[in-house]
Amino acid sequence: MASRDLLGAAARPESLTFRQRWSHYIAVLYCLVATLIGLNLRDAALTATISYTNSQAGIRAQYPANWLIDESGNYVFRVRDLSRPGFKTTIQVATRPVSPLTSTRNVLDALNLSRAQTLAAYEVLSEEFYALPDDVAATAMTYTFVDTQDNPFLQSIPVVVQGLDILTIRGGQALVITFLADASAFDRLRPVFDQFLDNLEF
Amino acid sequence: MRTALYLAVGVVLAVIVSSAVEGQGQTIDLERIRRATVFIMQARSVSSDLIVTCVGSGTIVSRDGLVLTSAHATFPSRLCDGETLIVAFSVRADEPPIPKYRAEIVQADIGLDLALLRITRQFDGRLVEPGSLALPFVELADSNTVQLDQTITVVGYPGIGHDPVDIRRGTVGGFVAEPRGGDRAWIKTLAEIPGTMSGGGAYNQDGQLIGVPTTAPIISSLQGAACIPVQDTNGDGLVNASDVCIPVGGFINSIRPSNFARPLLRAATLGISVELPLALGTSFASIPERQPAFRRLFFAPSVNEAGMPTSVIRSLPAGATSLYLFFDYENMTPETVYELRVTVDGIPNRTFSLAPVRWSGGERGLWYIGSVNQPWPNGVYDFTLFANGVTSGTARLLVGGAAEPAPTFSDIVFGLQDSRGTPLGNGFVLPTGDIANARFIYRNMQPGLPWTVIWYYEGIEVRRDEQVWTDGLSGAKTVGLAGEGGLFPGAYRLELYIENRLAATSDFTIAGAQEGVFPRVFTNVRFASAPTTAETGRTASASAFPTGVRAIYGLFDWQQIRTGTLWTLRLSVDSNPFYERTAPWSGQESGADFSVRLVGEMGIPDGTYRMELLVNNVPLQLAQAQVGIGQLPIDRFASASGLQLRGQILDAETNRGIPGVSVILLTAEYSVSDFEWREDQLFALAVTDRNGRFQIDRPLELLVPYSVIVATAGYLPVTADGFRIGPETPNPLDLTIYLTRG
């Protein structure tokens, strides 16, 4: 009998007190809020940007935080995501002098001829109209090439890279905004570039 | 904290492991040298194939891909007629080389048998972007500091392509003197070096390049040639003697000192090319069809500043440490291969022999091979000279016994005689005029001894005086040569005989107008800038040019220089020569505005430029000008010394290498917390390969605190400040770093 009473007592649902019930509600709510804050912080960290201004070139941009910025090359600036395995996702802004008679076609040809000299398996995939923010007309050229390791003592497997140039001619110079990423992740990483374009002022 | 601990543990483990492996107390950085040693193939395009025509070793001497090697295996010639140069590396120390790049010759001295290549393309033909290469390289030593019996290490590829880099050790057995290079034209070694290692590197104990092991294969159609066919180049299904064969030399015992490569390296680094007018080209004329020949072999105990023998000897006393074999040469070209074989009491002696090497002199003239500060053991020495594998002259010398007080003439100098009978001038270049005087020293002469004076002009005897000695036992005497119509410009020679035995001889040059006792050969020497070469004569001279000027001209007028007279043009920047060429004068006898054009690929670099003009090693004129601030910029990548850092990044769970990881080293000014992800804050950046291996492409400096960041997506980053290396740290330093997924 004692065991039956004991079992019966154990099986019987015990009603929670008002205080206990609200404690549970608050705990669940607290977890939800913390999760939301965490997600928000994560998104903020992942989409955090750093301001860049180049008054000489007349360019203002927001590039992803923790990307390595370089202004020493033959471009206005270049940022790379060094934490990316394989090919380092790259956004680059460059200018080229043009004459009043220079067309977009001429600039693209010059880019293609130059790249074909240095990039392996370089191939243009498409050229199409592109509208930059503020309805600035531009041309988008998609291309691909194979990236190889420069160090002759390392064994690296070449990576297929997809590139996208946004080209517009304005103010006596051609502005070439380039996005380069591992071809297998190009579409997934594209929003980063779109965000960059949205914030670009020139 | 945890990340720093990981790195610290990795460093400690790497140090322990590396120390255990090394453990040899070895100071020379062989790993870096091995990685800087390349295999070079010269190839020729035939249809769609590349046929290897010549091979050799080379050494990378700059971070951006300048390769020092032999000219004979790279410069297109009859023997090596390829037009493409391929550079191959051994990715692993024990593996044969793999083609990686193509290169072009940017500087070469065929006679010195040195060439400097620049890597310009990937192996598949793509252009290498300037500045994108960061290759391991070695520094050049001052080869004048090399000592006799010093231990050296010779590195190169011993086969024709299938062997890994080989390392041979030996000692410096002596030095060979030649007119072109002075007392140290060659460093001799007794190390066993196969001919295919020609073009590689010889190193001192500090791991600096002291010279290039050199031997030149003899033209294949002649006796003594050695070459190996390796490809079916004629498509007959067989690889045999009918196919193109790759020439290989015999043994190497000669090292061309690295100081000869400095001007080439400096010119290539500066990006300056020197252009001379075609009509007055300084290269030697077309290759003569006649067989090269040596004649009038004789010995001298020493040479003077003009490279002339002080006297002529028939024997050398015991204990002598200096000897020169002189000879006349003709029909020589920079492609001629010459060799000296020496036997002592009939036994071949490699110490005093010179393996087959390229000819670095002119087409004809007086030459010597000598050695100084090296004991010559007693014995009967037989010297045999070969030209393109053919015996071309022999001479015998006895070394031993006491010095005998025999009658001698010595120390001939030339000039114009003053009122007291003393010849004045620069000694070996006289102005045109009516007379030339020579003064010489005599010793142990006896009255009544027959002696003879013979003067030559351009190889033809023009005067002979046979006399009986009437002066004292010892002293100085002057003889003269006078011409009725004056002495013509050109090359002269004086021979003095005692009892019909050659006792002393010397060459001298007459050129230029008379200006006191000195010749005025080159005048109005100056620098100028002009849009085109044709306009240089109308341009005023200048002593300063703006930064970035693309071309400047060195100009001078000349008078009374006979065709064929050897003259030297030397160009230097900040007192460092970057161009020197000695060649026969091939222009008119007198003229104005000889122009030497200096062109810079990216503009002439800032610096103080000097142009010197010499005849017979005698400096006659110079001009100097500044470009920009008048001083060369400092190259922060110029130093090859320091510690090589490499290693592997592994997954802490799987213990497998992680590809694509970024290994970032910050400069000493920044810590990890200061890092703003700016490129100019980086000291170096490396990315791991498919095995997780990485190599930092810049040597780390001792005791400098670096900050390290190792990062990749999917793993917790590892960071550390104050990463510094000490003198005891093994070089190269192998790091193993584990990353934790996160």
Interface residues (C-beta under 8 A of the other chain):
Chain A: A65 N66 W67 L68 I69 D70 E71 S72 L82 S83 R84 P85 G86 F87 K88 Q117 T118 L119 A120 T148 Q149 D150 N151 P152 F153 L154 Q155 S156 I157
Chain B: R35 F89 V91 K100 Y101 Q122 D124 R126 L127 V128 E129 S132 L133 A134 L135 P136 I658 P659 G660 V661 S662 I664 W677 R678 E679 D680 L682 L685 A686 V687 T688 D689 R690 N691 R693 F694 Q695 D697 A711 T712 A713 G714 P717
